[in-house]
């Protein structure tokens, strides 16, 4: 029995917290025992300002904000480079304000050539980085406004969670696919709106191991325009995209993942933000430090969950993560429940 193929999740994902100093060429070193050069850095000032997303496919100095529908911005003084053990910042008040607390969630992809296509592929990405081991891909592509267009993703696994954004124009929402709500529905990641239903996002078609399928709508498939997709697949012992129903109780729902989480994102299927917890801002249970993934709001200390050896448990009756409604989630591991040699892990 294969318990996991990734004994050391820090090879593919790490969270780092840091304090800004407004100094050019500030190196932020990831805290893991092994070096990891990230391809995707998602960072947030913990008191205000919006989330800023940088990746190696578009280039380090380019960023997008999940709290906004704005087009991609470029600033040479923001995140300047992805390094072998972290990243380097310039002197600016959004990424490196003096005395201000930040958190950065960092993923590694790494494969930048040889993406697999098949007879169904109609859009080959113009840029990409993917990891088949970790089930993660950064995909840049040009849309064709044709329902049924298929975009190669390279992972060799079925994407369960896909975030898309048109990067050249303001006004287009962050449109999200999640297997927990199905291929006829979508989430506008940048808003608190309820889950929408429309054929023109995913063409009512599930992704497969080679491609994900698009409808004709502009936020996912604008004709001849550049778009980005961040793709995540289930990976036993390392990464999980799933759903659950809350119990509206202080003794909240337990959600099995097969690993001790390092970071969790939860989104209600009705009107709510997506909320993010991690093991660096909250190193002990109960974990009460959360950030809304789509706003400039400061870190909150009133939404509680536990990270356990095999998943997470909600600790209050709360619309953000445990009322009587339905929720979808993304979780990535700190440690697998059982490693590749069959050795169990410990609880926190």
C-alpha positions as CSV (number, residue, x, y, z in Angstrom):
1,X,0.0,0.0,0.0
2,X,1.4,3.4,-1.0
3,X,0.7,5.8,1.9
4,X,2.4,8.8,0.3
5,X,5.0,9.5,-2.4
6,X,6.1,12.7,-0.7
7,X,7.7,12.1,2.7
8,X,8.9,15.7,3.0
9,X,6.1,18.1,2.0
10,X,8.5,21.0,2.6
11,X,10.1,20.1,-0.7
12,X,7.0,21.5,-2.4
13,X,5.3,23.8,0.0
14,X,6.4,26.1,2.9
15,X,5.0,29.0,4.8
16,X,7.2,31.8,6.0
17,X,6.3,34.7,8.3
18,X,8.5,37.8,8.3
19,X,8.7,41.4,9.3
20,X,9.3,44.1,6.7
21,X,12.3,46.4,6.8
22,X,11.9,48.6,3.7
23,X,15.4,47.6,2.6
24,X,16.3,46.8,-1.0
25,X,17.4,43.2,-1.8
26,X,16.0,41.7,1.5
27,X,16.3,37.9,1.3
28,X,13.4,36.0,2.9
29,X,14.6,32.5,3.7
30,X,12.1,29.7,4.0
31,X,12.1,28.0,7.4
32,X,12.2,24.3,6.2
33,X,15.0,21.9,6.9
34,X,15.5,21.5,3.1
35,X,16.0,24.3,0.6
36,X,13.1,25.0,-1.7
37,X,13.0,27.4,-4.6
38,X,9.4,28.5,-5.0
39,X,7.6,29.0,-8.3
40,X,4.5,30.6,-6.7
41,X,4.6,33.0,-3.8
42,X,1.3,34.3,-2.4
43,X,1.9,36.9,0.3
44,X,-0.2,39.2,2.5
45,X,0.5,42.0,4.9
46,X,-1.2,40.8,8.1
47,X,-2.7,44.2,9.2
48,X,-4.0,45.6,5.9
49,X,-3.2,45.7,2.1
50,X,-4.3,43.1,-0.4
51,X,-3.0,39.6,-1.2
52,X,-0.2,39.7,-3.9
53,X,0.5,36.7,-6.1
54,X,3.8,36.2,-7.9
55,X,4.9,33.3,-10.0
56,X,7.9,32.2,-12.1
57,X,5.9,31.8,-15.3
58,X,4.8,35.4,-15.5
59,X,8.1,36.7,-13.9
60,X,9.0,37.5,-10.3
61,X,8.2,41.3,-10.5
62,X,4.7,40.8,-11.9
63,X,1.8,40.4,-9.4
64,X,-2.0,40.0,-9.2
65,X,-4.3,40.8,-6.3
66,X,-7.1,38.5,-5.2
67,X,-8.9,41.4,-3.6
68,X,-9.2,43.1,-6.9
69,X,-10.1,42.5,-10.6
70,X,-7.2,44.6,-11.7
71,X,-4.9,43.6,-14.4
72,X,-1.4,42.3,-13.7
73,X,0.9,45.0,-12.3
74,X,4.7,45.1,-12.7
75,X,7.0,46.7,-10.1
76,X,10.7,46.0,-9.9
77,X,10.8,46.9,-6.2
78,X,8.3,44.2,-5.1
79,X,9.4,40.6,-5.2
80,X,12.6,40.7,-7.2
81,X,13.6,37.0,-7.6
82,X,12.9,33.5,-6.6
83,X,15.9,32.0,-4.9
84,X,17.2,28.6,-4.0
85,X,15.9,28.9,-0.4
86,X,13.2,31.6,-0.7
87,X,12.8,34.9,-2.4
88,X,14.2,38.5,-2.5
89,X,12.2,41.7,-1.9
90,X,12.8,45.3,-2.9
91,X,12.0,48.4,-0.8
92,X,8.3,48.9,-1.0
93,X,5.4,49.4,1.3
94,X,3.2,46.5,0.0
95,X,5.7,43.6,0.4
96,X,8.3,45.0,2.7
97,X,7.0,47.9,4.9
98,X,9.2,48.6,7.8
99,X,8.1,46.9,11.1
100,X,5.0,45.3,9.4
101,X,4.2,41.6,9.8
102,X,3.7,39.4,6.6
103,X,2.9,35.9,5.7
104,X,3.9,34.2,2.5
105,X,2.7,30.8,1.2
106,X,5.1,29.3,-1.2
107,X,4.7,26.4,-3.7
108,X,7.3,24.7,-5.9
109,X,6.4,23.3,-9.4
110,X,9.6,23.1,-11.4
111,X,9.1,21.3,-14.8
112,X,9.2,23.9,-17.6
113,X,9.4,21.7,-20.7
114,X,7.8,18.6,-22.2
115,X,4.2,19.3,-21.3
116,X,1.9,16.4,-22.3
117,X,-0.8,17.0,-24.9
118,X,-3.2,14.7,-26.6
119,X,-5.6,14.7,-29.6
120,X,-8.2,16.6,-27.5
121,X,-5.8,19.5,-26.6
122,X,-6.8,22.7,-28.4
123,X,-4.7,25.2,-26.3
124,X,-1.1,24.5,-25.6
125,X,0.2,26.9,-22.8
126,X,2.5,29.6,-23.8
127,X,4.3,29.3,-20.4
128,X,4.1,26.8,-17.6
129,X,5.7,25.1,-14.6
130,X,4.3,22.0,-13.2
131,X,5.0,19.1,-10.8
132,X,3.6,15.7,-11.4
133,X,4.8,14.5,-8.0
134,X,3.0,17.3,-6.1
135,X,0.0,17.8,-8.3
136,X,0.5,21.5,-8.9
137,X,0.8,23.5,-12.1
138,X,1.1,27.2,-13.2
139,X,-0.4,27.6,-16.7
140,X,-0.3,30.7,-18.9
141,X,-2.4,30.4,-22.0
142,X,-4.2,32.5,-24.7
143,X,-7.9,32.0,-24.9
144,X,-9.9,31.3,-28.0
145,X,-13.5,32.0,-26.9
146,X,-14.6,28.6,-28.0
147,X,-16.7,26.4,-25.8
148,X,-15.0,23.1,-25.3
149,X,-11.5,24.4,-25.6
150,X,-9.0,22.1,-23.8
151,X,-5.9,23.4,-22.1
152,X,-3.0,21.1,-21.3
153,X,-1.9,21.3,-17.6
154,X,1.0,18.8,-17.4
155,X,0.3,17.3,-14.0
156,X,-0.7,13.7,-15.1
157,X,-3.3,13.9,-12.4
158,X,-6.9,15.3,-12.5
159,X,-7.1,18.9,-11.3
160,X,-9.6,19.2,-8.4
161,X,-9.1,23.0,-7.8
162,X,-8.3,25.6,-10.5
163,X,-8.1,29.3,-10.1
164,X,-8.1,31.4,-13.3
165,X,-7.5,35.1,-14.0
166,X,-7.4,37.1,-17.1
167,X,-4.2,39.1,-16.6
168,X,-4.2,41.9,-19.2
169,X,-7.5,43.7,-18.3
170,X,-9.2,45.0,-15.2
171,X,-12.8,44.0,-14.5
172,X,-12.5,40.2,-15.0
173,X,-13.1,38.2,-11.9
174,X,-11.0,35.4,-10.4
175,X,-13.0,32.4,-11.6
176,X,-12.6,29.1,-9.8
177,X,-13.4,25.5,-10.4
178,X,-13.6,23.1,-7.5
179,X,-14.5,19.4,-7.8
180,X,-16.5,19.8,-4.6
181,X,-19.2,21.9,-6.4
182,X,-18.9,20.3,-9.8
183,X,-18.3,21.4,-13.4
184,X,-21.6,23.3,-13.8
185,X,-20.7,25.8,-11.1
186,X,-18.0,28.3,-10.3
187,X,-16.8,30.6,-7.5
188,X,-15.8,34.2,-8.1
189,X,-12.8,34.0,-5.8
190,X,-12.5,37.8,-5.4
191,X,-16.0,38.3,-4.1
192,X,-18.3,37.0,-1.3
193,X,-21.0,36.1,-3.8
194,X,-22.7,32.7,-3.7
195,X,-21.6,30.0,-6.1
196,X,-22.8,30.6,-9.6
197,X,-24.1,28.2,-12.2
198,X,-23.1,28.6,-15.9
199,X,-22.1,26.3,-18.8
200,X,-19.8,29.0,-20.2
201,X,-17.1,28.6,-17.5
202,X,-16.2,24.8,-17.6
203,X,-18.4,23.6,-20.4
204,X,-20.0,21.2,-18.0
205,X,-16.9,19.0,-18.3
206,X,-14.6,17.7,-15.7
207,X,-10.8,18.1,-16.1
208,X,-8.8,15.0,-16.9
209,X,-5.2,13.9,-16.5
210,X,-4.1,15.9,-19.6
211,X,-6.5,18.8,-20.0
212,X,-9.0,21.1,-18.3
213,X,-12.0,22.2,-20.4
214,X,-13.2,25.8,-20.8
215,X,-16.4,27.4,-21.8
216,X,-16.5,30.6,-23.9
217,X,-16.8,33.2,-21.0
218,X,-14.2,35.9,-21.0
219,X,-12.9,35.4,-17.4
220,X,-11.6,31.9,-18.4
221,X,-11.4,32.0,-22.2
222,X,-11.2,35.5,-23.7
223,X,-10.2,35.4,-27.4
224,X,-6.5,35.9,-28.0
225,X,-6.0,37.3,-24.5
226,X,-3.5,36.1,-21.8
227,X,-4.9,34.1,-18.8
228,X,-3.3,32.3,-15.9
229,X,-4.5,29.1,-14.2
230,X,-3.2,27.8,-10.9
231,X,-4.1,24.0,-10.8
232,X,-4.1,21.7,-7.8
233,X,-4.7,17.9,-7.8
234,X,-5.2,15.5,-5.0
235,X,-2.0,13.8,-3.9
236,X,-2.1,11.1,-1.2
237,X,-0.4,12.2,1.9
238,X,0.4,15.7,0.6
239,X,-2.6,17.6,-0.9
240,X,-6.4,17.4,-0.8
241,X,-9.3,19.3,-2.3
242,X,-12.6,18.3,-0.9
243,X,-15.9,19.3,0.6
244,X,-17.9,18.9,3.9
245,X,-21.1,19.9,5.6
246,X,-20.9,21.9,8.8
247,X,-22.7,21.0,12.0
248,X,-23.2,24.5,13.4
249,X,-21.7,23.3,16.7
250,X,-18.8,24.4,18.8
251,X,-17.6,20.8,18.7
252,X,-17.2,21.1,15.0
253,X,-16.8,18.9,12.0
254,X,-13.7,16.8,11.5
255,X,-12.4,16.6,8.0
256,X,-10.1,13.8,7.0
257,X,-7.1,14.7,4.7
258,X,-4.6,11.9,5.2
259,X,-2.0,14.3,6.6
260,X,-1.3,16.9,9.2
261,X,-2.0,20.2,7.3
262,X,0.4,23.1,6.9
263,X,-2.2,25.4,5.4
264,X,-6.0,25.1,4.8
265,X,-8.4,27.3,2.8
266,X,-12.1,26.9,3.4
267,X,-14.9,28.5,1.4
268,X,-18.7,28.4,2.2
269,X,-20.8,27.7,-0.9
270,X,-23.1,30.6,0.0
271,X,-22.0,34.2,0.5
272,X,-18.7,34.2,2.3
273,X,-15.0,34.9,1.9
274,X,-12.5,32.1,1.6
275,X,-10.5,31.9,4.8
276,X,-6.9,30.8,5.2
277,X,-5.1,29.2,8.2
278,X,-1.5,28.0,8.5
279,X,0.9,26.4,11.0
280,X,3.3,29.3,11.2
281,X,1.0,32.1,12.3
282,X,-0.8,29.6,14.6
283,X,1.8,27.0,15.7
284,X,-0.5,25.5,18.3
285,X,-4.2,24.3,18.6
286,X,-6.7,25.9,18.8
287,X,-5.6,27.9,15.8
288,X,-7.4,31.3,15.7
289,X,-5.3,33.4,13.2
290,X,-7.1,33.5,9.8
291,X,-7.0,35.8,6.8
292,X,-9.8,36.3,4.3
293,X,-8.3,35.3,0.9
294,X,-10.1,38.0,-1.1
295,X,-9.9,41.2,0.9
296,X,-7.5,43.7,2.4
297,X,-8.8,42.9,5.8
298,X,-6.4,42.4,8.7
299,X,-5.7,39.0,10.3
300,X,-8.5,37.9,12.5
301,X,-8.2,36.0,15.8
302,X,-11.8,34.7,16.2
303,X,-12.2,31.8,13.7
304,X,-10.9,28.6,15.3
305,X,-9.9,25.2,13.9
306,X,-7.4,22.5,14.9
307,X,-4.8,20.9,12.7
308,X,-4.6,17.2,13.5
309,X,-2.3,14.3,12.4
310,X,-4.9,13.2,9.8
311,X,-6.8,16.4,8.9
312,X,-8.5,19.4,10.6
313,X,-11.4,20.0,12.9
314,X,-13.6,23.1,13.1
315,X,-13.9,24.5,16.6
316,X,-17.0,26.8,16.5
317,X,-20.3,27.4,14.8
318,X,-19.4,29.9,12.2
319,X,-20.6,30.8,8.7
320,X,-17.0,31.0,7.5
321,X,-16.3,27.4,8.2
322,X,-18.8,25.5,10.2
323,X,-22.5,26.6,10.1
324,X,-25.1,24.1,8.9
325,X,-24.2,24.7,5.2
326,X,-21.8,23.2,2.7
327,X,-18.1,24.1,2.3
328,X,-15.2,23.3,-0.1
329,X,-11.6,23.3,1.0
330,X,-8.0,23.1,-0.1
331,X,-5.3,21.6,2.2
332,X,-1.6,21.0,1.9
333,X,0.5,19.0,4.2
334,X,3.1,19.6,6.9
335,X,3.6,15.8,7.3
336,X,1.8,12.7,5.9
337,X,-0.2,10.6,8.2
338,X,1.9,7.6,7.2
339,X,5.2,7.9,5.3
340,X,6.2,5.8,2.3
341,X,7.8,3.2,4.7
342,X,4.6,2.7,6.6
343,X,5.7,4.7,9.7
344,X,2.9,6.8,11.3
345,X,3.4,10.5,12.0
346,X,2.7,12.2,15.3
347,X,-0.1,14.8,16.1
348,X,0.9,18.4,16.7
